[in-house]
Amino acid sequence: MVIAVLGGSRWNAAGLSFVAGTAGETEIVIGLDWLTYQSMEKADKVVPYAFLVVPRSGKAIRIQFDDRDLGERVKNAPPKWRDCHTFPKISLPK
């Protein structure tokens, strides 16, 4: 299965990075983070995206983003996951 994650209009983002993934009994959880950069004089308006290829599964798939602020990232704090979207489980043909 392929999942497209579209970031919308953002500033200084080079895309999305896969950070963590777990497969539980009932769902697959995928953790993403923005790939950002600094610019000197002016910011770049971009539309980042990612294509995720995951094994075909009847489990629900939950997409999360790391929601730490800059101060937390500098201190190397653990990720603060924020749910973005959950795809419901699907019935697979037998």
C-alpha positions as CSV (number, residue, x, y, z in Angstrom):
1,M,0.0,0.0,0.0
2,V,1.1,3.5,-0.7
3,I,0.2,6.5,1.6
4,A,0.7,10.0,0.4
5,V,1.3,12.6,3.1
6,L,0.9,16.2,1.8
7,G,2.3,18.9,4.0
8,G,0.4,21.9,2.6
9,S,2.0,25.3,2.3
10,R,5.0,25.7,4.7
11,W,8.2,27.7,5.1
12,N,11.7,26.2,4.8
13,A,10.8,22.5,4.7
14,A,12.7,20.0,2.6
15,G,10.1,17.2,3.1
16,L,9.1,14.7,5.7
17,S,11.2,12.1,7.5
18,F,10.1,8.7,8.8
19,V,11.1,8.7,12.5
20,A,9.4,5.7,14.1
21,G,7.0,2.9,13.3
22,T,5.3,0.2,15.3
23,A,3.0,-2.6,14.4
24,G,0.6,-3.6,17.1
25,E,-2.2,-6.2,17.2
26,T,-4.8,-3.8,15.8
27,E,-3.0,-0.9,14.2
28,I,0.2,0.3,12.6
29,V,1.6,3.6,13.9
30,I,3.9,5.8,11.7
31,G,5.8,8.7,13.2
32,L,6.9,11.5,10.9
33,D,8.9,14.7,11.4
34,W,9.5,17.8,9.1
35,L,12.9,18.1,7.5
36,T,13.5,21.8,8.0
37,Y,16.4,24.2,7.3
38,Q,17.3,27.8,7.9
39,S,17.8,30.5,5.3
40,M,19.7,33.7,5.5
41,E,17.7,36.5,3.9
42,K,14.3,35.2,2.9
43,A,12.3,32.1,3.7
44,D,11.3,29.6,1.0
45,K,7.6,28.9,0.5
46,V,7.3,25.1,-0.2
47,V,4.8,22.2,-0.3
48,P,6.6,19.2,1.3
49,Y,5.3,15.7,0.8
50,A,6.1,12.1,1.4
51,F,5.1,8.7,-0.1
52,L,5.1,5.9,2.5
53,V,5.1,2.3,1.3
54,V,3.7,-0.1,3.9
55,P,2.9,-3.8,3.7
56,R,-0.7,-4.6,2.8
57,S,-2.6,-5.0,6.0
58,G,-6.1,-5.1,7.4
59,K,-5.0,-3.1,10.5
60,A,-5.8,0.6,11.1
61,I,-2.9,2.9,10.2
62,R,-2.3,6.0,12.4
63,I,-0.1,8.9,11.2
64,Q,1.6,11.0,13.9
65,F,3.9,14.1,13.8
66,D,6.6,15.0,16.3
67,D,5.2,18.2,17.9
68,R,8.3,19.3,19.9
69,D,9.1,23.0,19.8
70,L,12.6,24.3,19.0
71,G,13.7,24.5,22.7
72,E,12.7,20.9,23.3
73,R,14.6,19.8,20.2
74,V,17.7,21.6,21.3
75,K,17.5,19.9,24.6
76,N,17.1,16.5,22.8
77,A,13.8,15.8,24.5
78,P,11.9,12.7,23.4
79,P,9.3,13.1,20.6
80,K,5.9,14.4,21.6
81,W,3.6,12.6,19.2
82,R,0.5,14.4,17.8
83,D,-2.1,12.3,15.9
84,C,-2.6,13.6,12.4
85,H,-4.9,11.0,10.7
86,T,-6.1,7.5,11.3
87,F,-7.0,5.3,8.3
88,P,-9.6,2.7,9.4
89,K,-8.9,-1.0,9.1
90,I,-9.9,-2.5,5.8
91,S,-11.2,-5.9,4.9
92,L,-8.7,-7.9,2.8
93,P,-10.0,-10.4,0.2
94,K,-9.3,-14.0,1.1
